[in-house]
Amino acid sequence: MMRFEWRPFLERWSGEWADAYDPEHDGLPGAEDRRAARWLGREPADEAGIAAAEARLGVTLPPSLRSFLAVTDGWHHAGTFVWRLAGCEDLGWCGDPHDMRGVWLDGAGDDADEDLVRAAGLWSRSLQLSAESDMVDVLLDPEDVDERGEWAVYTWAPWRASPPERLPSFRHFMEDAYRGFHSMASDRPAFANETTRAMDARVEQARLAALRGEYEAAGEALSEACAFGRPGAARLLEQIGVLRGTATGAEAGASLADPYVAHEAVPLTCRAEPRYGTHQEESLTRRYPEEDRPAVAATLRAIREATFRYRADGAFGEAVETARALARRAEPEAAWSVLAAALPAWTPRSADHIAPVGLLADPYLGPVLTPERGRVLLATPRGPGATKAAPQSTGSAPADGLGWLAEESRSGFRMVLIADVEPSEVPHRLGAGDATVRPALTLGEAGLGHPGGEPWENRTVARFGAAGDGWAFAHSDRGIDAATQGRFASPATEASRGTRALTLTYEPQWGPDLPAAFHFSCAEDGEQRYGLTVRGASRTTTGEIPAGLAPAGLFAGRSLSEGLRTALDAIAAHFGVTVSREAVCHGRLDGFETRSWLREPRSGESYAYWTRS
């Protein structure tokens, strides 16, 4: 490996520091002289001085530190909070003067394993490089050595509230400190030099590469530019990160006069805020200029109420509207295909906008844009000048059927399937009262709903969508023990008027006296035609069940839990229905409160019910 050339690196650093000199921030003793000399170092240490230091310490210093000392016997302004690095004469063992080992081990208590004990001993075994600092330790660890003989450097400060940060060698530490100097100086007036100009050129090259779909290379370049504090790099990198699922996309404080901020960053920032509480709203809006706060508050409320809609211009905007309608119908795969095909037509809102990240704040489209699809989006050439065809998305929509319900049934499920109706008609056929639609509910939000009605009723909040060609569905993840409820009333009966409808419900086993129960029935034009109820080992049927759905074939030699998937697959195949697992389990769908799944008790019948305190 070639030896690192310290002199040019340190001279560039010193010159840039001198040009950016600010007495308020840099005015330490001797700083004016260092500025005039344009040199942050000292005279070189000769070989005898380095050897004497090694003899005193009883070790051979790592190669990058040795070669550094041969250029300058110490250094000033090694990063933001390290004012001076030690030279040969004051380089010494840390000795753990503040008993950091004891602090770390006391904090761990009885959970201190071998790795933690070793980490806690860092201070007692390491060389201290920091001679003057704002409570920052710069430690060379003689027990963390690579194949070249380089010792790892650990930096630690109590005000960071985090473990020591590791760098592979002294050279890596100095390069990191140089980046830190640039980052802190980047907002100083007229801070411009050869390094900043080169970095800004790399940011622009990375932006263009990202639009060409070369997002991984762009991300690497932008990460380095961010470490140097270059303007715009963080925003570009955040857009890549949010689509890959590694960042939130939150960006608060800029003016809404910037169209990227208004249409992309503010919705993402609002999405990242806690869902409830007025103090969070006030905390968020205060980060923006006063004239923008009402608009930010309105966006936050729309996000929380699931009424926010992402908008875009041109052909991509039209695709967004189509995709949202598909996602709302519980067809996320089709929604993604529409978006993916339209990506080359997307246009940025500003010069530093490289992807439609605001889609993630849309309650219907956000769940569609998974990290896997986000990477496909990033790999698609887009924006002005995009010439390559869009990559293949994820193929045709999977035929999920119904069998997956057996794997998502820890709390049971209810499902009604209705033939020859649009999803929008489902609440009117199954809903209670005026069948008010609640927009864009997650599965968890629907489960937390508080259905009303009489104490004897058993309502639920169901979400709905399309279930394949000519079918619609309503789903709830709350089961009902149909086999033990003598008052069970299939909602499919009323829902089937003028068509046919299916009811499926599953309740898992809750104990030896409460075995699992599964019910399936088919109704046509307001009358139940046939049904199957399985409770534990008991199986009962009504009407003439099709041969392929007979319990003997579905559950022969199997327990209910074992035969559940077989039964669901058979029902899906027989009727040609399919419900998207992705949409139900991970998407947002409109919901409504159903009518009771139990009939009113007759004279002499008793009932029990749960109340929430």
Buried (B, 14 or more C-beta within 10 A) or exposed (E): EEEBEBEEBBBBBBBBBBBBBEEEBBEBEEBEEBBEEBBBBBEBBEEEBBBBBBEEBEBEBBBBBBBBBBBBBBBBBBBBBBBBBBBBEBBBBBEBEEEBBEBBBEEBEEEBEEEBEEBBBBBBBBBBBBBBBEEBBBBBBBEBEEEEEBBBBBBBBEEEEEEBEBBBBBBBBBBBBBBBBBBBBBEEEEBEBEBBEEBBEBBBEBBEBBBBBBBBEBBEBBBBBBBBBBBBBBBBBBBBBBBBBEBBBBBBEBEBEBEBBBBBBBBBBBBBBEEEEEEBBEEBBEBBEEEBBEBBBEBBEBBBEBEBBBEBEEBBBBBBEBBBBBBBBBBBBBBBBBBBBBBBBBBBBEEBBBBBBBBBBBBBBBBBBBEEBBBBBBBBBBBEEBEEEBEEBBEEBEEBBBBBBBEEBEEBBBBBBBBEBEBEBBBEBBBBEEBEBBBBBBBEBBBEBEBEBEEBBBBBBBBBBBBBEBBBBBBBBBBBBBBEBEBBBBBBBBBBBEBBBBBBBBBBBEEEEBBBBBBBBBBBEBEBBBBBBBBBEEBEBEEEBEEEBBBEEBBEEEBBBEBBBBBBBBBBBBBEBBBBBBBBBBBBBBBBBBBBBBBEEEEEEEBEEEEEE
